[in-house]
Amino acid sequence: MSVNINHHVPEVQAYRASVLHFTADPAFHENAYSWHEDGLLIVKDGHIVAAGDYQHLKDKLPHDVMPLDYRGKIIMPGFIDTHVHYPQTDMIASPSPGLLPWLEKYTFPTERKFEDRAHAAQVADFFLDQLLSCGTTSAMVYCTVHQESVHAFFHESTKRNLRMAAGKVLMDRNCPEFLRDTAEGGVRESEELIERWHNKGRQMYAITPRFAPTSTDAQLQLAGELAQKYPDVYLQTHVAENTDEVAWVKSLFPEARSYLDVYDKYGMLRPRSMYGHCIYLDDSDRKRMAETKSAVSVCPTSNMFLGSGLFNFSRADELHVPLSLATDVGGGTSFSMLQTMNAAYKMARLGSTYLPALRMFYMATLGGARSMQLEGTIGNFVKGAEADFIILDPQATPLLERRTGHSESLEELLFALAMLGDDRSINATYAAGVKVYQR
């Protein structure tokens, strides 16, 4: 259930439970996380004061502050979903033989409705409630080609005081006339939206070319120039998701060395750029992403649902490409980052890679924050970070309770949550220290 959001909360709040957060990537560092079985999280004015052992921190509390008791549960940072399409909420789980026919039959007709501000607001309201019920407190969100879809989204996000990045889709070719903008018009509207929304409260803007095939050279050129003009604004798009799409890009941009190279040519590889999928990259692409601090958003439920392919975790890690996890609804089949971890683990195994649970929880929290250049703001419990956190319940279902009751390590406990958990495992969600969801 959603809760009535009360922004007037006590100055200092405290929460007692097991406390987990990450300080580094477990793939590369032995001491990558902080775990306190009997822990305490202290929050003041929507920011983290301290997170650690209850016995060590309890004396730091004002005498009139009683910790909210969540013992038996786990407090951790809210999940960060780095690639999701809010307008596709109503077409999740739509049958199709592949990506391109799925776009034609379901995606484009669904997105047409978002020229209506009231419709966009109603979907945004439902979408954000779904995210919060799944423990997701931040996301990188695709809107539609319509400015109204962006205004509606940010209004709903502002009501809940969430840290969200979103943007108007840019498409000026190879799409239905009713969803087509122009090179100049689309980029001008994007700049108007940047001025209106970027860094207003906790809202952040993302320049959003849908993918190379639906933008002309002129639009990609202007979008790249906009990205250079506003370096603290995000850029998000799709790359190398599907073999048919890769072949299509090759035919449209024959001079490009690779699909990723199309974006590179227009100055779109940079910090705060997020590339969805990245299945069919080569090592030259991966090196280029690493050196430009461009990040990969891995979308496992979507990749399996659309039969797109398997993401290569081992090559990405060898070349130190920043990685995060994403649901990619509506190609993805769940808003739950726990369900997304379940799919990521299986996708990695099919590609002969083993993903520990600690790594997956890192990718869904601090990994997302680092990919978005937001470490220290969200993603873990360092002092001064924004207090976006969730209460995870390892006993949310009879099966989970039975399995976690036999866990002999933190890795086993988290692995059970990743394999068996879903929205039922989220007991409560807090944004900037305010409870915004209670199961």
C-alpha positions as CSV (number, residue, x, y, z in Angstrom):
1,M,0.0,0.0,0.0
2,S,1.1,3.6,-0.5
3,V,1.2,5.8,2.6
4,N,0.2,9.4,3.1
5,I,3.4,11.2,2.7
6,N,4.2,13.5,5.7
7,H,7.2,15.7,4.9
8,H,7.1,17.1,8.5
9,V,8.9,14.3,10.4
10,P,10.9,14.5,13.6
11,E,14.3,16.1,13.2
12,V,16.2,13.0,14.2
13,Q,14.9,9.4,13.5
14,A,16.5,6.1,14.3
15,Y,15.9,2.6,13.0
16,R,17.1,-0.7,14.6
17,A,17.6,-3.8,12.4
18,S,20.4,-5.6,10.6
19,V,22.1,-2.9,8.5
20,L,23.8,-3.5,5.1
21,H,25.4,-1.1,2.7
22,F,28.3,-1.1,0.2
23,T,31.5,0.9,0.1
24,A,33.1,-0.7,-3.0
25,D,32.4,-3.3,-5.7
26,P,32.7,-6.9,-4.2
27,A,34.1,-8.1,-7.6
28,F,37.2,-6.1,-7.0
29,H,37.5,-5.5,-3.3
30,E,37.5,-7.9,-0.4
31,N,36.1,-5.5,2.2
32,A,33.4,-4.0,0.0
33,Y,30.5,-3.8,2.4
34,S,29.4,-2.9,5.9
35,W,27.2,-5.4,7.7
36,H,25.8,-5.0,11.3
37,E,23.6,-7.8,12.5
38,D,22.2,-5.7,15.3
39,G,22.6,-2.3,13.6
40,L,21.3,1.2,13.9
41,L,20.6,3.8,11.2
42,I,20.4,7.4,12.4
43,V,18.7,10.0,10.1
44,K,18.4,13.8,10.5
45,D,16.6,16.2,8.2
46,G,16.4,13.5,5.5
47,H,20.1,12.7,5.5
48,I,22.2,10.0,7.0
49,V,23.9,10.8,10.3
50,A,25.4,7.4,11.0
51,A,25.0,3.7,10.3
52,G,26.6,1.0,12.3
53,D,26.5,-1.3,15.3
54,Y,23.6,-0.6,17.7
55,Q,25.7,-0.9,20.9
56,H,28.3,1.6,19.5
57,L,25.8,4.2,18.2
58,K,22.9,4.1,20.7
59,D,24.5,6.7,23.0
60,K,24.7,9.2,20.1
61,L,20.9,9.4,20.1
62,P,19.1,12.3,21.7
63,H,17.5,11.1,24.9
64,D,14.0,11.6,23.6
65,V,14.5,9.5,20.4
66,M,13.4,5.9,20.5
67,P,14.6,3.8,17.5
68,L,11.9,2.2,15.4
69,D,12.3,-1.5,16.0
70,Y,12.7,-3.5,12.7
71,R,14.8,-6.3,14.3
72,G,14.7,-9.5,12.2
73,K,14.7,-7.4,9.1
74,I,17.4,-5.7,7.0
75,I,17.8,-2.0,6.4
76,M,19.7,-1.2,3.2
77,P,19.8,1.6,0.7
78,G,16.9,1.9,-1.7
79,F,17.3,0.1,-5.1
80,I,18.3,2.2,-8.1
81,D,16.8,1.1,-11.5
82,T,18.9,2.6,-14.2
83,H,16.7,1.9,-17.3
84,V,12.9,1.8,-17.2
85,H,10.1,3.2,-19.4
86,Y,7.2,4.5,-17.4
87,P,4.8,4.8,-20.4
88,Q,5.2,1.1,-21.0
89,T,3.6,0.2,-17.7
90,D,0.3,-0.7,-19.3
91,M,1.9,-2.9,-22.0
92,I,4.1,-5.0,-19.7
93,A,3.9,-8.7,-20.6
94,S,2.9,-8.2,-24.2
95,P,3.6,-11.2,-26.5
96,S,5.9,-10.7,-29.5
97,P,8.5,-12.7,-31.5
98,G,11.2,-10.0,-31.1
99,L,12.2,-6.4,-30.3
100,L,11.3,-4.6,-33.5
101,P,7.8,-6.1,-34.0
102,W,7.1,-5.6,-30.3
103,L,7.9,-1.8,-30.8
104,E,5.6,-1.6,-33.8
105,K,2.6,-3.5,-32.3
106,Y,2.6,-2.4,-28.7
107,T,5.1,0.3,-27.8
108,F,4.3,3.0,-30.2
109,P,0.5,2.8,-30.0
110,T,0.7,2.8,-26.1
111,E,3.1,5.8,-26.1
112,R,0.7,7.8,-28.4
113,K,-1.7,8.3,-25.4
114,F,0.9,10.3,-23.5
115,E,0.1,13.5,-25.4
116,D,-2.8,13.7,-22.9
117,R,-1.4,15.1,-19.7
118,A,-4.1,13.6,-17.5
119,H,-3.4,10.1,-18.9
120,A,0.4,10.6,-18.4
121,A,-0.2,11.7,-14.8
122,Q,-2.4,8.7,-13.9
123,V,0.2,6.3,-15.3
124,A,3.1,8.1,-13.6
125,D,1.3,7.9,-10.3
126,F,0.7,4.2,-10.6
127,F,4.3,3.6,-11.9
128,L,6.0,5.4,-9.0
129,D,3.8,3.5,-6.5
130,Q,4.9,0.3,-8.2
131,L,8.6,1.3,-7.9
132,L,8.2,2.2,-4.2
133,S,6.4,-1.1,-3.4
134,C,9.4,-2.9,-4.9
135,G,11.9,-0.9,-2.9
136,T,13.2,1.2,-5.8
137,T,13.8,4.8,-4.7
138,S,15.6,6.2,-7.8
139,A,15.4,5.4,-11.5
140,M,16.5,6.6,-14.9
141,V,13.2,6.9,-16.7
142,Y,12.2,7.2,-20.4
143,C,9.1,9.3,-21.0
144,T,7.6,9.7,-24.5
145,V,8.2,12.1,-27.3
146,H,5.6,14.5,-25.7
147,Q,6.7,17.2,-23.3
148,E,3.5,16.6,-21.3
149,S,4.7,13.1,-20.4
150,V,7.8,14.6,-18.8
151,H,5.9,17.3,-16.9
152,A,3.5,14.7,-15.6
153,F,6.3,12.4,-14.5
154,F,8.3,15.0,-12.6
155,H,5.2,16.4,-10.9
156,E,4.4,13.0,-9.5
157,S,8.0,12.4,-8.5
158,T,8.2,15.8,-6.8
159,K,5.0,15.0,-4.8
160,R,6.9,12.0,-3.3
161,N,10.3,13.9,-3.0
162,L,12.1,11.2,-5.0
163,R,15.5,11.4,-6.7
164,M,14.6,10.6,-10.3
165,A,16.2,11.2,-13.7
166,A,13.9,11.3,-16.7
167,G,13.6,12.8,-20.2
168,K,11.6,13.3,-23.3
169,V,12.3,10.7,-26.0
170,L,13.9,12.1,-29.2
171,M,12.7,10.4,-32.5
172,D,12.6,12.1,-35.9
173,R,12.6,9.1,-38.3
174,N,11.7,5.4,-38.6
175,C,8.7,5.7,-36.3
176,P,5.0,6.5,-36.7
177,E,4.2,10.1,-37.7
178,F,2.2,10.5,-34.5
179,L,5.3,10.0,-32.4
180,R,7.8,11.9,-34.6
181,D,9.5,15.2,-33.6
182,T,12.0,17.1,-35.6
183,A,15.8,17.4,-35.1
184,E,15.6,21.0,-34.0
185,G,12.2,20.9,-32.3
186,G,13.0,17.8,-30.2
187,V,16.3,19.2,-28.9
188,R,14.8,22.6,-28.3
189,E,12.0,21.0,-26.2
190,S,14.6,19.0,-24.3
191,E,16.5,22.2,-23.5
192,E,13.2,23.8,-22.2
193,L,12.7,20.7,-20.0
194,I,16.2,20.9,-18.7
195,E,15.7,24.6,-17.7
196,R,12.3,23.7,-16.1
197,W,13.2,20.5,-14.2
198,H,17.0,19.7,-13.9
199,N,18.1,20.0,-10.2
200,K,14.7,21.3,-9.2
201,G,14.4,19.6,-5.8
202,R,15.5,16.0,-6.4
203,Q,14.6,15.9,-10.1
204,M,17.3,15.4,-12.7
205,Y,17.0,15.6,-16.5
206,A,18.2,13.0,-19.0
207,I,18.7,13.8,-22.7
208,T,16.9,10.7,-24.3
209,P,17.4,9.7,-28.0
210,R,15.4,6.5,-28.1
211,F,18.1,4.7,-30.1
212,A,20.2,5.5,-33.2
213,P,17.8,4.1,-35.8
214,T,15.0,6.5,-34.8
215,S,17.2,9.7,-34.9
216,T,18.6,11.4,-38.0
217,D,22.3,12.4,-38.1
218,A,21.0,16.0,-37.5
219,Q,19.2,15.0,-34.4
220,L,22.0,13.0,-33.0
221,Q,24.4,15.9,-33.7
222,L,22.2,18.4,-31.9
223,A,21.6,16.0,-28.9
224,G,25.3,15.5,-28.6
225,E,25.9,19.2,-28.6
226,L,23.2,19.6,-25.9
227,A,24.9,16.9,-23.8
228,Q,28.2,18.9,-24.1
229,K,26.5,22.2,-23.2
230,Y,25.0,20.7,-20.0
231,P,27.6,18.2,-18.7
232,D,25.7,17.6,-15.4
233,V,22.6,16.5,-17.2
234,Y,22.2,12.8,-17.9
235,L,22.1,11.1,-21.3
236,Q,20.3,7.8,-21.8
237,T,19.7,5.6,-24.8
238,H,19.8,2.0,-26.1
239,V,22.7,0.2,-27.7
240,A,23.4,-3.3,-29.2
241,E,20.4,-5.0,-27.7
242,N,19.4,-7.2,-30.5
243,T,21.1,-8.7,-33.6
244,D,18.4,-7.4,-36.0
245,E,18.8,-3.9,-34.5
246,V,22.6,-4.1,-34.8
247,A,22.3,-5.0,-38.5
248,W,19.8,-2.1,-39.0
249,V,22.2,0.4,-37.4
250,K,25.0,-0.9,-39.7
251,S,22.8,-0.3,-42.7
252,L,21.9,3.2,-41.5
253,F,25.4,4.3,-40.4
254,P,27.8,2.3,-42.7
255,E,30.7,4.6,-41.9
256,A,30.6,3.8,-38.1
257,R,33.0,1.2,-36.7
258,S,30.3,-0.1,-34.4
259,Y,26.9,0.7,-33.0
260,L,28.4,2.4,-30.0
261,D,30.7,4.4,-32.3
262,V,27.6,6.1,-33.8
263,Y,27.0,7.7,-30.4
264,D,30.7,8.4,-29.8
265,K,31.0,10.3,-33.1
266,Y,28.3,12.7,-31.7
267,G,30.0,13.3,-28.4
268,M,27.6,11.2,-26.4
269,L,30.1,9.0,-24.5
270,R,30.8,10.9,-21.2
271,P,30.2,10.7,-17.4
272,R,26.4,10.6,-16.7
273,S,25.7,8.7,-19.9
274,M,23.7,5.4,-19.4
275,Y,23.6,2.8,-22.1
276,G,20.8,0.2,-21.9
277,H,21.7,-3.5,-22.8
278,C,25.2,-3.4,-24.4
279,I,25.0,-7.1,-25.3
280,Y,26.7,-7.0,-28.7
281,L,29.7,-4.8,-27.9
282,D,33.3,-5.7,-28.7
283,D,36.3,-5.0,-26.4
284,S,37.1,-1.8,-28.3
285,D,33.6,-0.6,-27.4
286,R,34.0,-1.7,-23.7
287,K,37.4,0.1,-23.4
288,R,35.8,3.2,-24.8
289,M,33.0,3.1,-22.3
290,A,35.4,2.6,-19.4
291,E,37.7,5.5,-20.5
292,T,34.8,7.9,-21.0
293,K,33.0,6.8,-17.7
294,S,29.9,5.8,-19.8
295,A,27.9,3.2,-17.9
296,V,26.1,0.0,-18.8
297,S,22.6,-0.7,-17.6
298,V,22.1,-4.5,-17.6
299,C,18.5,-5.5,-18.3
300,P,18.2,-9.3,-17.7
301,T,14.4,-9.9,-17.6
302,S,14.0,-7.8,-20.8
303,N,16.8,-9.5,-22.6
304,M,15.4,-13.0,-21.8
305,F,11.8,-11.9,-22.5
306,L,12.6,-10.5,-26.0
307,G,15.2,-13.2,-26.7
308,S,17.9,-10.5,-27.2
309,G,20.9,-12.4,-25.9
310,L,23.2,-12.7,-22.8
311,F,25.2,-9.9,-21.3
312,N,28.9,-10.7,-21.0
313,F,29.7,-9.8,-17.4
314,S,33.3,-11.2,-17.4
315,R,34.4,-9.1,-20.4
316,A,32.8,-6.0,-18.9
317,D,34.5,-6.6,-15.6
318,E,37.9,-7.3,-17.1
319,L,37.8,-3.9,-18.8
320,H,36.2,-2.1,-15.8
321,V,33.1,-0.9,-17.4
322,P,30.7,0.7,-14.8
323,L,27.7,-1.7,-14.3
324,S,24.3,-1.4,-12.9
325,L,21.0,-3.3,-13.0
326,A,17.7,-2.3,-14.5
327,T,14.2,-3.7,-15.0
328,D,13.5,-2.2,-18.4
329,V,9.8,-2.4,-18.0
330,G,7.8,-2.9,-20.3
331,G,10.3,-5.2,-22.1
332,G,11.3,-6.3,-18.6
333,T,8.6,-8.4,-16.8
334,S,8.9,-7.1,-13.2
335,F,9.3,-3.8,-11.4
336,S,11.2,-5.8,-8.7
337,M,14.9,-5.5,-8.5
338,L,15.0,-8.8,-6.5
339,Q,13.4,-10.5,-9.5
340,T,15.8,-8.7,-11.7
341,M,18.7,-10.1,-9.7
342,N,17.2,-13.6,-10.1
343,A,17.3,-13.2,-13.9
344,A,20.8,-11.6,-13.8
345,Y,22.1,-14.6,-11.9
346,K,20.7,-17.1,-14.4
347,M,21.8,-15.0,-17.4
348,A,25.3,-14.9,-16.0
349,R,25.3,-18.7,-15.4
350,L,24.2,-19.3,-19.0
351,G,27.2,-17.2,-20.1
352,S,29.5,-19.2,-17.8
353,T,29.9,-16.4,-15.2
354,Y,29.0,-16.7,-11.5
355,L,27.4,-13.6,-9.9
356,P,27.5,-13.7,-6.1
357,A,24.5,-12.2,-4.3
358,L,26.7,-9.5,-2.7
359,R,27.7,-8.3,-6.2
360,M,24.1,-8.2,-7.4
361,F,23.0,-6.1,-4.3
362,Y,25.9,-3.8,-5.0
363,M,24.9,-3.3,-8.6
364,A,21.3,-2.5,-7.5
365,T,22.5,0.1,-5.0
366,L,26.0,1.7,-4.9
367,G,26.7,0.4,-8.5
368,G,23.7,2.3,-9.8
369,A,24.8,5.4,-7.8
370,R,28.3,5.2,-9.2
371,S,27.1,4.7,-12.7
372,M,25.0,7.8,-12.3
373,Q,27.9,9.8,-10.7
374,L,25.9,10.1,-7.5
375,E,28.1,8.3,-5.0
376,G,27.8,10.2,-1.7
377,T,24.3,11.4,-2.6
378,I,22.4,8.0,-2.9
379,G,23.4,4.3,-2.9
380,N,24.9,3.8,0.5
381,F,24.9,5.1,4.1
382,V,27.9,7.4,4.2
383,K,27.4,10.4,6.4
384,G,25.5,13.2,4.6
385,A,23.9,11.0,1.9
386,E,20.2,11.3,1.3
387,A,18.2,8.9,3.5
388,D,16.6,6.7,0.8
389,F,16.4,3.2,2.3
390,I,14.3,0.1,2.5
391,I,13.3,-2.5,5.1
392,L,13.8,-6.0,3.6
393,D,11.9,-8.9,5.2
394,P,13.7,-12.3,4.9
395,Q,10.5,-13.9,6.3
396,A,8.1,-12.3,3.9
397,T,6.8,-15.7,2.6
398,P,6.7,-19.1,4.2
399,L,9.4,-20.4,1.8
400,L,11.7,-17.5,2.3
401,E,11.3,-17.8,6.1
402,R,12.1,-21.5,5.9
403,R,15.2,-21.0,3.7
404,T,16.6,-17.9,5.4
405,G,16.2,-19.7,8.7
406,H,18.9,-22.1,7.6
407,S,21.3,-19.4,6.2
408,E,24.8,-19.8,7.4
409,S,26.3,-16.6,5.9
410,L,25.3,-13.2,4.7
411,E,25.9,-14.4,1.1
412,E,23.4,-17.2,1.6
413,L,20.8,-14.9,3.2
414,L,21.0,-12.4,0.3
415,F,21.1,-15.1,-2.3
416,A,17.8,-16.5,-1.0
417,L,16.3,-13.0,-1.1
418,A,17.5,-12.6,-4.7
419,M,16.2,-16.0,-5.8
420,L,12.9,-16.2,-3.8
421,G,12.1,-12.6,-3.1
422,D,9.8,-10.1,-4.9
423,D,7.7,-7.1,-3.9
424,R,6.4,-9.0,-0.8
425,S,10.0,-8.9,0.6
426,I,9.8,-5.1,0.9
427,N,8.4,-4.2,4.3
428,A,8.7,-0.4,4.0
429,T,10.4,2.2,1.7
430,Y,11.7,5.6,2.8
431,A,12.6,8.6,0.6
432,A,14.7,11.4,2.2
433,G,13.8,10.0,5.6
434,V,10.0,9.9,5.0
435,K,8.1,6.6,4.8
436,V,6.6,6.5,1.3
437,Y,5.5,2.9,1.3
438,Q,4.4,0.4,3.9
439,R,3.5,-3.2,3.0
